[in-house]
Each structure stands twice: as C-alpha cells, then as structure tokens.
C-alpha cells in the first residue's frame, strides 16, 4: 500500500466518525456498539468464520449478556441471558460445546463501576480455564480481554489485536483450541 493511500486511510479514521477495527472489517461508528458494551457490528460473523462455527445458535457466550444469539450466560438477570450464572462456575457438564465466546469485564474496576459485578469479578485465567472445561476436545474458544489468558489443556491458534479506535486500549481476542 502506498504511503499516500495509507495516510488517507489514517486521516479518515482519525477525523471521521469511524474507526478502524480488527479483521479488515469496514469502519464502524460508535453507534455500532450496543449500549452497555458488546461486540461491534460484523464482529460475530467474522469470529464465527474464524472459529469454524456452523450453527451460531449452538455457541455458548459467557459474560456476554448483550449477545442475542446462541446460549448466553451472564450473572446479571436484567440482561435476560439464557442462563443466569457465574462464569467462573458454569452449570454445564464437561465437553458440552463445540464453540465458546467470552467477553468478560477487563478489570475489577470495570466490573464494579460499569456492570455492578465487582464482587464476582473473574480473573481472565480462571474464566478461560472454565470455558475450556465445557468445550469438547478440539472445540474452539474465542476469548476477548486486555490480556492473553494463561491456560492449560488448550493451544493458541491465533491472537488478534482489537481496538475501538484512537485513544482506546487494545484488546486481545485469543482463539484457543481445546486439546485432549
């Protein structure tokens, strides 16, 4: 890509309404993010492709109360998840799902101030491990956080950097495959 084209893209991203996001998706506007958090428009479709999801209704979403497809687990009943539960102790048997997506609060302050869930804030490592527990062997976990989680029993396939735009912290979307 030429420097001129690169400069024009940067100028448009910084000055315009949009901002660059991961996977080469088109620029998004802040209106593309549901109230109270959530994934940008287009993220889930791209994530499903990367994870090999064949049926979005069978994806387990952990700490993702704003997601309206699949099986959603959230500790906040007012979000009307499929299952109200603590993501650190999922009420499912081992090896129940082929795909899990998780987007927990990124810090204790975040959990407390934005969601009122600071008393049950899950460490990213504990939560990722619990998500791996409910995955079938060779199942795929997509885990969004400010840090790449420490895990056992899984293999990192790829880690993507995600930004909501200039002035925002970058997040890691880790794609992890469960091993036997």
VOBA-1610 file (N, C-alpha, C; in pm, whole numbers, padded with zeros to 5 digits, always signed):
BEGIN
Unk+00085-00115+00000Unk+00000+00000+00000Unk+00091+00123+00000Unk+00058+00219-00082Unk+00139+00340-00090Unk+00124+00424+00036Unk+00226+00507+00062Unk+00220+00596+00178Unk+00104+00693+00168Unk+00072+00739+00046Unk-00038+00834+00027Unk-00171+00768+00065Unk-00194+00646+00017Unk-00317+00574+00048Unk-00325+00545+00198Unk-00214+00501+00257Unk-00210+00474+00400Unk-00245+00600+00479Unk-00188+00714+00438Unk-00213+00842+00505Unk-00361+00881+00494Unk-00421+00862+00376Unk-00562+00894+00357Unk-00650+00809+00449Unk-00619+00679+00461Unk-00695+00591+00549Unk-00684+00637+00694Unk-00563+00671+00737Unk-00543+00717+00875Unk-00620+00847+00899Unk-00611+00942+00804Unk-00682+01068+00819Unk-00832+01045+00833Unk-00886+00957+00748Unk-01030+00929+00751Unk-01067+00864+00885Unk-00984+00773+00934Unk-01014+00705+01059Unk-01008+00800+01178Unk-00913+00892+01177Unk-00897+00982+01290Unk-00997+01096+01285Unk-01021+01154+01167Unk-01108+01271+01156Unk-01255+01236+01139Unk-01283+01122+01081Unk-01422+01087+01051Unk-01493+01028+01170Unk-01615+00984+01146Unk-01695+00922+01252Unk-01644+00782+01285Unk-01584+00718+01187Unk-01548+00578+01204Unk-01415+00560+01273Unk-01383+00435+01294Unk-01253+00399+01350Unk-01218+00261+01297Unk-01089+00232+01290Unk-01050+00101+01239Unk-01076-00007+01343Unk-01120-00123+01300Unk-01134-00235+01390Unk-01069-00356+01326Unk-01070-00467+01397Unk-00996-00585+01355Unk-01051-00652+01230Unk-00975-00743+01177Unk-01014-00832+01067Unk-01036-00760+00936Unk-01001-00633+00924Unk-01025-00562+00799Unk-01173-00535+00776Unk-01254-00534+00883Unk-01394-00500+00869Unk-01405-00353+00830Unk-01515-00312+00769Unk-01530-00171+00738Unk-01530-00089+00866Unk-01502+00040+00852Unk-01501+00127+00969Unk-01636+00121+01038Unk-01633+00127+01169Unk-01756+00124+01248Unk-01777+00258+01315Unk-01900+00286+01348Unk-01930+00406+01425Unk-01963+00362+01567Unk-01951+00453+01661Unk-01979+00417+01799Unk-02122+00364+01814Unk-02213+00404+01728Unk-02349+00352+01733Unk-02354+00203+01703Unk-02245+00149+01645Unk-02239+00008+01614Unk-02216-00078+01737Unk-02187-00015+01852Unk-02163-00089+01975Unk-02288-00080+02061Unk-02349-00194+02100Unk-02472-00190+02180Unk-02449-00117+02312Unk-02554-00058+02363Unk-02545+00010+02492Unk-02499-00089+02598Unk-02403-00045+02680Unk-02354-00133+02786Unk-02251-00233+02737Unk-02185-00204+02628Unk-02081-00294+02579Unk-02130-00383+02468Unk-02048-00477+02432Unk-02084-00570+02326Unk-01985-00565+02213Unk-02008-00647+02115Unk-01919-00656+02000Unk-01961-00556+01893Unk-01865-00505+01816Unk-01902-00417+01705Unk-01979-00496+01599Unk-02062-00425+01523Unk-02136-00489+01414Unk-02036-00555+01320Unk-02064-00677+01284Unk-01977-00752+01194Unk-01878-00842+01265Unk-01852-00816+01394Unk-01753-00896+01467Unk-01796-01042+01477Unk-01919-01066+01523Unk-01960-01205+01545Unk-01954-01288+01418Unk-01998-01231+01306Unk-01995-01307+01181Unk-01852-01345+01144Unk-01761-01251+01161Unk-01619-01279+01128Unk-01560-01377+01228Unk-01593-01360+01358Unk-01544-01452+01460Unk-01595-01594+01434Unk-01722-01606+01397Unk-01778-01738+01367Unk-01703-01804+01251Unk-01670-01726+01150Unk-01595-01781+01037Unk-01459-01831+01082Unk-01387-01750+01158Unk-01254-01787+01206Unk-01260-01911+01293Unk-01364-01921+01376Unk-01378-02033+01469Unk-01439-02158+01405Unk-01485-02147+01282Unk-01547-02261+01214Unk-01687-02292+01263Unk-01757-02192+01312Unk-01894-02212+01363Unk-01987-02243+01247Unk-02060-02353+01259Unk-02157-02391+01155Unk-02300-02360+01198Unk-02322-02344+01328Unk-02456-02314+01378Unk-02445-02214+01494Unk-02463-02083+01468Unk-02449-01982+01573Unk-02540-02004+01694Unk-02651-02076+01676Unk-02742-02100+01789Unk-02680-02195+01892Unk-02571-02263+01856Unk-02507-02359+01947Unk-02379-02304+02011Unk-02354-02175+01992Unk-02236-02113+02053Unk-02272-02071+02195Unk-02185-02104+02290Unk-02202-02059+02428Unk-02130-01925+02443Unk-02204-01824+02488Unk-02149-01690+02513Unk-02142-01670+02664Unk-02021-01652+02716Unk-02000-01639+02860Unk-01966-01494+02893Unk-02034-01438+02992Unk-02018-01296+03031Unk-02052-01206+02913Unk-02153-01241+02841Unk-02189-01168+02720Unk-02339-01143+02717Unk-02388-01078+02819Unk-02532-01058+02835Unk-02599-00982+02722Unk-02523-00903+02645Unk-02586-00825+02538Unk-02597-00901+02407Unk-02542-01022+02399Unk-02549-01100+02276Unk-02687-01164+02266Unk-02746-01158+02147Unk-02884-01205+02130Unk-02896-01336+02053Unk-02784-01404+02030Unk-02787-01530+01956Unk-02711-01634+02037Unk-02746-01760+02022Unk-02676-01867+02093Unk-02725-01881+02235Unk-02641-01944+02318Unk-02672-01969+02458Unk-02589-01871+02539Unk-02655-01776+02601Unk-02585-01669+02673Unk-02589-01693+02823Unk-02472-01681+02885Unk-02459-01692+03029Unk-02411-01558+03082Unk-02484-01502+03178Unk-02444-01377+03241Unk-02496-01379+03384Unk-02425-01314+03472Unk-02466-01311+03613Unk-02574-01207+03639Unk-02598-01121+03540Unk-02696-01012+03556Unk-02830-01053+03496Unk-02929-01083+03580Unk-03059-01126+03528Unk-03128-01020+03443Unk-03102-00893+03471Unk-03167-00785+03394Unk-03126-00785+03247Unk-03016-00852+03212Unk-02975-00864+03072Unk-03051-00974+02999Unk-03128-01050+03074Unk-03210-01160+03020Unk-03129-01264+02942Unk-03021-01314+03005Unk-02944-01419+02937Unk-03023-01550+02935Unk-02980-01643+02855Unk-03041-01776+02852Unk-03028-01842+02989Unk-02910-01827+03050Unk-02880-01885+03180Unk-02818-01778+03268Unk-02875-01757+03387Unk-02815-01665+03484Unk-02720-01747+03570Unk-02589-01718+03556Unk-02489-01795+03631Unk-02358-01718+03634Unk-02275-01756+03728Unk-02140-01702+03742Unk-02051-01773+03640Unk-01984-01697+03555Unk-01898-01755+03452Unk-01782-01836+03506Unk-01749-01818+03633Unk-01640-01895+03695Unk-01684-02037+03729Unk-01816-02059+03731Unk-01872-02190+03768Unk-01989-02218+03674Unk-01960-02251+03551Unk-02065-02272+03451Unk-02147-02396+03484Unk-02279-02388+03471Unk-02367-02500+03508Unk-02383-02603+03396Unk-02273-02637+03332Unk-02276-02733+03221Unk-02175-02843+03247Unk-02203-02961+03193Unk-02110-03073+03204Unk-01985-03045+03121Unk-01878-03113+03155Unk-01756-03104+03074Unk-01789-03149+02932Unk-01719-03090+02837Unk-01729-03129+02696Unk-01872-03116+02642Unk-01939-03004+02670Unk-02077-02984+02625Unk-02089-02901+02498Unk-01986-02825+02460Unk-01998-02730+02349Unk-01881-02741+02252Unk-01910-02710+02127Unk-01804-02703+02025Unk-01741-02565+02018Unk-01818-02461+02057Unk-01768-02324+02047Unk-01811-02244+02170Unk-01718-02164+02220Unk-01747-02073+02331Unk-01684-01938+02298Unk-01760-01832+02320Unk-01708-01695+02310Unk-01725-01630+02446Unk-01623-01556+02489Unk-01631-01489+02618Unk-01574-01348+02608Unk-01646-01252+02665Unk-01605-01112+02666Unk-01632-01055+02805Unk-01551-01097+02904Unk-01576-01053+03042Unk-01529-00910+03065Unk-01568-00852+03181Unk-01512-00721+03216Unk-01359-00731+03222Unk-01292-00623+03188Unk-01146-00627+03174Unk-01070-00597+03301Unk-01139-00555+03406Unk-01073-00529+03534Unk-01179-00529+03644Unk-01131-00533+03768Unk-01222-00526+03882Unk-01298-00394+03881Unk-01228-00284+03853Unk-01296-00153+03845Unk-01403-00153+03736Unk-01369-00208+03620Unk-01462-00218+03508Unk-01587-00296+03551Unk-01563-00411+03614Unk-01675-00496+03658Unk-01762-00423+03759Unk-01698-00355+03852Unk-01772-00288+03959Unk-01845-00164+03909Unk-01773-00076+03840Unk-01830+00053+03800Unk-01925+00046+03681Unk-01897-00041+03585Unk-01981-00048+03465Unk-02095-00149+03477Unk-02068-00260+03546Unk-02167-00368+03546Unk-02220-00404+03684Unk-02160-00350+03790Unk-02205-00383+03925Unk-02175-00525+03965Unk-02071-00585+03904Unk-02038-00725+03931Unk-01898-00741+03990Unk-01847-00637+04054Unk-01712-00642+04109Unk-01691-00750+04212Unk-01795-00785+04288Unk-01781-00887+04392Unk-01760-01026+04334Unk-01791-01045+04208Unk-01774-01176+04143Unk-01684-01166+04019Unk-01595-01066+04020Unk-01508-01046+03904Unk-01422-01170+03880Unk-01429-01226+03759Unk-01348-01344+03730Unk-01210-01305+03676Unk-01107-01368+03728Unk-00977-01345+03666Unk-00984-01403+03524Unk-00917-01340+03427Unk-00924-01392+03290Unk-00872-01535+03279Unk-00773-01570+03360Unk-00716-01705+03353Unk-00816-01809+03403Unk-00881-01779+03515Unk-00981-01870+03572Unk-01100-01886+03476Unk-01146-01775+03421Unk-01261-01780+03331Unk-01229-01858+03204Unk-01112-01832+03145Unk-01074-01905+03024Unk-01064-02055+03052Unk-01011-02091+03167Unk-00999-02232+03202Unk-01136-02296+03217Unk-01231-02224+03277Unk-01368-02275+03292Unk-01435-02289+03155Unk-01410-02196+03066Unk-01465-02206+02929Unk-01408-02328+02858Unk-01278-02354+02877Unk-01217-02473+02815Unk-01277-02602+02873Unk-01312-02600+03000Unk-01371-02719+03064Unk-01498-02763+02992Unk-01582-02667+02952Unk-01710-02705+02891Unk-01698-02728+02740Unk-01580-02707+02684Unk-01559-02736+02541Unk-01531-02884+02518Unk-01580-02934+02406Unk-01545-03069+02362Unk-01400-03068+02314Unk-01334-03184+02316Unk-01199-03188+02259Unk-01200-03133+02116Unk-01104-03051+02087Unk-01084-02982+01959Unk-01182-02866+01939Unk-01266-02837+02040Unk-01355-02721+02034Unk-01275-02593+02038Unk-01340-02482+02005Unk-01271-02353+01991Unk-01330-02251+02088Unk-01239-02182+02157Unk-01273-02072+02247Unk-01222-01942+02186Unk-01310-01843+02177Unk-01271-01708+02140Unk-01282-01622+02265Unk-01169-01570+02315Unk-01165-01503+02444Unk-01116-01360+02428Unk-01201-01263+02463Unk-01169-01121+02450Unk-01130-01063+02585Unk-01011-01002+02592Unk-00966-00942+02717Unk-00848-00850+02688Unk-00807-00773+02789Unk-00687-00690+02774Unk-00560-00772+02781Unk-00571-00895+02828Unk-00452-00980+02835Unk-00484-01116+02773Unk-00379-01182+02727Unk-00392-01318+02677Unk-00392-01408+02801Unk-00494-01492+02817Unk-00503-01571+02939Unk-00400-01684+02944Unk-00362-01719+03066Unk-00279-01839+03088Unk-00375-01956+03091Unk-00342-02062+03018Unk-00432-02177+03011Unk-00353-02307+03018Unk-00424-02414+03048Unk-00368-02548+03031Unk-00476-02630+02961Unk-00434-02725+02881Unk-00528-02809+02809Unk-00579-02748+02680Unk-00511-02644+02633Unk-00551-02581+02508Unk-00430-02532+02431Unk-00452-02499+02307Unk-00346-02448+02219Unk-00393-02319+02155Unk-00311-02215+02164Unk-00344-02088+02099Unk-00330-02105+01949Unk-00438-02078+01876Unk-00434-02082+01731Unk-00391-01948+01675Unk-00440-01840+01738Unk-00404-01705+01694Unk-00453-01606+01798Unk-00385-01494+01807Unk-00428-01384+01892Unk-00437-01260+01804Unk-00553-01196+01805Unk-00577-01076+01726Unk-00578-00955+01818Unk-00527-00842+01771Unk-00537-00716+01843Unk-00660-00642+01795Unk-00740-00592+01889Unk-00864-00523+01855Unk-00863-00386+01921Unk-00903-00285+01847Unk-00913-00151+01902Unk-01045-00089+01861Unk-01102-00010+01951Unk-01221+00066+01916Unk-01183+00199+01853Unk-01055+00224+01840Unk-01009+00346+01774Unk-00907+00422+01855Unk-00864+00536+01805Unk-00764+00616+01875Unk-00810+00653+02016Unk-00718+00642+02110Unk-00748+00675+02248Unk-00802+00560+02331Unk-00828+00445+02269Unk-00879+00329+02340Unk-00767+00227+02358Unk-00773+00151+02466Unk-00677+00042+02485Unk-00703-00067+02384Unk-00597-00136+02347Unk-00613-00251+02257Unk-00654-00371+02342Unk-00735-00457+02283Unk-00776-00580+02347Unk-00721-00697+02267Unk-00705-00809+02333Unk-00661-00930+02266Unk-00782-01022+02249Unk-00802-01070+02126Unk-00903-01174+02104Unk-00824-01301+02077Unk-00819-01389+02177Unk-00743-01512+02169Unk-00833-01624+02116Unk-00783-01695+02016Unk-00856-01809+01962Unk-00779-01934+02005Unk-00845-02016+02086Unk-00780-02128+02154Unk-00854-02257+02122Unk-00779-02362+02090Unk-00840-02492+02064Unk-00815-02583+02183Unk-00921-02650+02229Unk-00907-02743+02342Unk-00836-02869+02293Unk-00747-02917+02374Unk-00677-03042+02346Unk-00736-03154+02432Unk-00700-03277+02399Unk-00749-03392+02478Unk-00693-03388+02617
//
